Amino acid sequence: MEELWSAPPREVAEAIRALCQRLLTDMDSLVDAFAKPSLVAQNDPALLADASLVEEDRVLNRSDLVQWLTANVQQPGRRVEPYVGPRTAAYISDLVSRGIAPDFAGAWRVALGIGWRRWLEECVAECDDPGLLVGVLDVSARSLVQYALDSVAALRQAGLAAAMGHTDADGIAMIQLIASGAPVAEDHAEGRLRHRMARWHLSLVLWVDDPRQADALDEAIAAVRSPAGGRNTLVARASATSRWIWISGEAVPDLHHVEKDLATTGEVRVVVGRPGRGLAGFRSSHQDALAAQALVSRLGSGRRFTAYADVELIDALTKDRAGARRFVVNTLGPLAEADTALRQALLTYVQCGFNTTRAAANLYAHRNTVERRVSRANELSTVKVEDNPAHVAAALLVLEMAPDIVAADPD
């Protein structure tokens, strides 16, 4: 790339190199500082609602930061060329195919403001000489601002290239319209998607955490397809690492059958919405599935299969992670960090209507064992199950989804 300013003096270059080397060891906290604010600044509800795209956006943020820091270790204070690698290109392609147009310039303005504040703090701590400090700030400001401008231009260029290569954009755009709640005539949607709407729909979101495992998605989709009984499936590529699926039929699709079909797809994670009928059901089931995926991602849960109907209360409770932690700690007390078997016994006991025999059958344990565990768990719990079973069960469910939520005080 064309250099737009002269190379910095040796002492300024060495100071910039040392600062960048130190910041490369603290990548997680740096990305944490600006990932969410810059995501919100992109001002696109469809992007915010999709946990797979949110994760890809975070990966893009990290990649951008690593690119600038490593380039300034190698050639301190020079113009840095943005790197649009295969994963970034796939992400941009997915956004284009779904009609999502984030405000990348707005995101960069927010990220640049937060990043510059951190850089300024590091520079002041590193540079005792005022002259050296001025030199470092002068050169690095030029480099950072130009990098932001070049990066936005590179993303726009990648978007234009992606727009020229999509053949299924029409169907994806229709799905996006329906999912967003836009008024769409049922017959028009059926014509565009070649999928009947006047029936029951069960929405799934399938994804993998590692892009290198994306081939497993095809195996999972094959396992889900079931032409028997008048059922059919609609599959849409949501991103490089995720797929949206609707299983449809005259009868309500069997969730247990779906879970069984997907039991062997170890790398693939699955969330399922509640079934719904017609165009409204197509939409609401999908919105449920997206909410479940966001919940699993937000809590860092290791669950492979999650039905939104089972975790809707947990979704409401954990919108604020700090508040969810307080709720769990205040409700369960010492039980929150006790043996998992104790918590599982108490939760199953409540879910089985306080029937020890049924709980023992569900846990494949002896009735006396379950009774002892339930009794011990109730002793440890701050709120007793007989006083407020709903709160106790909700707190236990939160812990089941996010076992580490009480491991450390967020402050």
N, C-alpha and C positions, 0 to 999 in steps of 0.2 A: 504493500500500500504506500501511497505517496506520503512522505513525512511532511508535517505541517509546521513543525517548530524544530529548533536546533537541539542537539543532544545535550543533556545536562552535564554540569561539571562532575568530576569523578566522585567527590565527597557526597554530592547530592544523589548520584546514582547508587552509591553504596548504601546510603541511608534508606532509600526506597527499596532496594533489594532486601535489606535486613527486615524492614517492616513487613514486606510481602511474605517472606519466609515464615515469620512468626504468625501471621494471620492464617496461613495455610494450615497451621496446626489447630486452628479454632474454627473450622469450617461450619460445624453444626450450629453453633451459637450465632454465627454471622447469617446463615441462611434463615434460621428461626426468626431473626430480628426483622427481616423485610419480606419473607415469603408471603405471609398472610396479608399484610397491608398492600403489597403490590398486586396480589391476586384480586382483592376487593376493588382496587383502582382500575382494573380492567373492565369493570362495569358490564358484566355479561352474566345474567342469572343462569343460563344453561351451563356455562363453565363452572360456576360455583356449586351447582347441584350435582355434578358428576365427580365422584371421588377419584375415579381413574384419571380423569383429565386434571384434577387438582394435583394429584401426585406427579403427573408428567410436567405440570407447570413448575412444581418445586424442583424437579430434576433439571429443568431448563435454567432456573435461577442458580442452582449450584454450578452447573456447567459454565454459565456466563461468568460467575465469580472466579472459578478456578482458572478460566482462560485469561482473565485480566491479571490475576495475581502471578500465575506462572510465567506469563509473558513479561511481567515486570521484574521477575527474578532473572530471566535470561537477558532482557534488554530494558533496564530500568528507565522509566520516563518516556518511552517511545510510543508511537501510535500502535494500538493493539487491534488486530484484525479479528472480527467475530468469527466463531466457529459454528457452522450449522452442520452438525453431524447427522448420521442416519436416524438417530432417535428423535432429534429435534425436527428433522424433515418429516418424519412419520407423524409426529404430534401436530405440526402445522397442517399436514394433509388431512388428518382427522377433523381438525377444527373447520377446515374449508368444506369438507364433505357434509358436515352437519349445519352449515350456515352460521357458525359461531365466529364472530369477528371481534375479538378482544381489543381493548384500547392499549396496545403495547407501549405507546408513547406515554400514556398516563401511568402505566405500571413502572416504567423506567424513571419517571420523575419522582415517584414515591420512593423507589428503591435507591435512587441516587441520593436523595436527601438523607435517608437513614444511613446509607453506607458512608456518605461523606462525614457525618457526625462521628461515626466510629473511627474512620480514618484520621480525622482531626485529633481525636483523643490519643490515638496511638502515636501520631507525629509529635504532639506536645510532650508526651512521656518519653519519647526517644531522643528528641533533638534539644540539647541544652543551649546550643548556640543559636541566637535569634536569626542570624544571617542564614544559617543552614536550614532552619525551620521555614523561613520565607521561601528559600529555593525549592525545598521539597514540596511545599504546598502549591507553589506556582506551577511546577512541572506536572505534578500528579493531578491537579485540577484540570489542566488541559487534556491529559490522557483520559481521565474518567469521563469527562463531558463528551469528548470525541468518540469514546467507546460506546457511550449510550446512543449517540446519533447514528453511528455506523451499525449498531446492533438492531435498532428499530428499522433501518433501511434494509438490512439483511432479512429480517423476519417478514417484512412486506414483500420482498422479492420472492422469498420461499412460498408465501401465500399465493402469489400470482402464478408461480410455476405449478403449484398443487391444483389450482383452479382449472388449469388447462388439461389436467390428466384424469379428471373424475367422470366416470360414466354412470354411476349410481347415485349421483347427487340429488336427482329428482325424488327418489323414494326416501332418502335420508331426510331431505328437507320437509317432506310431508310428515314423517314420524316426529320430527322436531316441532312442527306446528301443533300436532295433536298433543304431544307431551307438554307443551308450554301452555295449553289451555285455550289456544286460539279457536275461534268458531270455524268448524270444518264440517261440511255436509257428509253424512255417512257414506252415501253412494260415491261421492267424489273421492273420499279416502280409500274406499274399496277398489276403485278403478286404478288409482295411482299405485297402491301397494299390492294389488292382486291378492287381497286377503279379506275374507268375510268378517264384518264387524258385528253382525246381528247374532252373536253367540257369546259363550263364556270365554274369558281370557285370563290366563295366569302369566304374569310377567316375571322374567328372570333377568338378572344381570350376572354374567360370568366374567371373571377376570383372573389374571395371573399377576403376581408381584414382580416377577422377573421377565423382561421382554424376551429373553432367550428361550422361555418356556411357552411362547405364544402358540406353537404347534399343538399344545395340549388342548387349546380351546376348540380346535376342529374335532378332536376326539370326543370332547364333552358334548359338543353340539350333536354329533352323530348318535351319542348315547341318549340324548334327550328326545330326538325325533321319534314320533310314534304315530304312524299312519292308521293304526287300528282304531276302530270305534268312531270313525268320522272326525278324528282329531287331526289338526295340522299345525305347523309351526311357521312363524315368521322370524327371520334372523337378520339383524342389522349390525354392521361393524360400528361400534361406538368409538373405539380408539384402537391403537396397535395392540393394546393389552386387554381389551374388554369387548364383550359382545352383549347386545340386547336381544332377548328372545321372548316371543309370546307363544304360549301353547294354547290353542283354541279348540273348542268343540261344543256340541249341543248340550253336554253335561259339564258340570264343574270339573276341571282337570284335577286329577288325584295328586296331591302334594307328596304323599308318601311314596307313590310310584316314581315321581321325579327324583326324590331324595335317594331312592334305591338305585335308580339309573346312574346317578352321579357319584355314587359311593366310591367307585374305583378311580376316579379322576383326581388323584392326590394333589397335583400342582394347582388345580383350578379351584377358585373360591366362588361360592354361589350365594346369592341372596334372592329371595322370592317375595313378591308382593301378595296381597290378598286378592283372590279372584274377583272379577267384576264382569258385568255383561254389557255388551254394546260398545259404542265408541267411548262413552264415559267410563266404562269398566276397563277398557283398553288403556285409557289414560291413567285412571286412579291406581290400577295395579302396578303400572310402570313407576308412578310417583312413589308408591310404597317401596318398591325395589330399590330405587335410587336413594331413598331415605335410609333404608337398611344398610346399603353399601357405605353411605356417608358415616353412619353410626359405627360400623365395624372399623372403618379407617380412622375415625376420630379417637376411638378408644384403643387403637392398636391391638385389636382383638385377633387372636389366632384362629378363630372359628373358620371352618371350611364351608358350612352350610347354615344359613340363617334365614328364618321366615320372619317377615316383618310383624306378623300378627303376634309372634312370641316376644318381640322386643319393643313394641310400640311405646310401652310405658318407660322403658329404659331410654329410648330416644328422647322422650320429653324430659326425663330427669337429668340427662347428661349433656344437654346443650351447653351448659357451663360446667366444665370439668372440675373446677375448684368447688363449685356448689355441690356437685355429685359426690365429691370426696367427703365434704362435710356431712352430707346426708348419710353416707355409709358409716362413717366413724361415729356419728352421734347415735345412729340406730343400733349398730352391732357392737360397738365398743371393742373389747378384747377378741370377740369372735371374728372380727374382720381379718385378724392375722393368725388365727388358729388353724388347725389341721383342715385341709380342704374336705376331707371325708365328713367332718362334723357339719360343715356348712351345707354340703350336698345332701346329707341326711335330713337336715332341718328343712331345706327348701323342698325336697321331694315329699316330705311329710305334709307340708302345707299344701302343695300342689295336688296331693292325693286326698284332700279333704280331711286331714288329720286322722287318716286311717293307716295305722302302723302296718297292717298286713299287706295292703296295697303298696305302700312305700317300700316294704321289704322285697316284694316281688319285682318292683321296678329297679331296685338297686342290686338285685341278685344277692341279697344278704339275708342272714337269719333275723327273724323278728326281734329277738332279744338284743342282737347287735344294734339294730336300728333304734330300738327304744333307748339303749344306753347313749348312743350318739346324739339323739334328739335331746335327751335330758341334759347332757353335758353342754351341748351347743346353746341351749336355752339358758343355762346357768351363766355362760360367758356373755351372752347378748345383753346389751344395755336395755333395749326395749324387749320385753318378753313377748313371745309369740302369742300367748293367750290375751295379751293386752292390745296388740295392734299387729295382727298377722299380715295385713296388707303392706305395712311399712317394712316389716322384717323380710317378707318375700321379695319386695322390690329392691331392697338393699342387697340381698343375696344374689339377685339376678344381675345387678350392676357388677358385683364382684366376679360373677361367673363370666361376664363379657369382658371385663377388664381387671384381671387379677392383680395388676400392679398399681391400681389407682390409689391405694393407701400405703404403698411402699415407702414413699417419701413425701414430705410436706412440699407442695408446689412453691412455697415462698422460700 
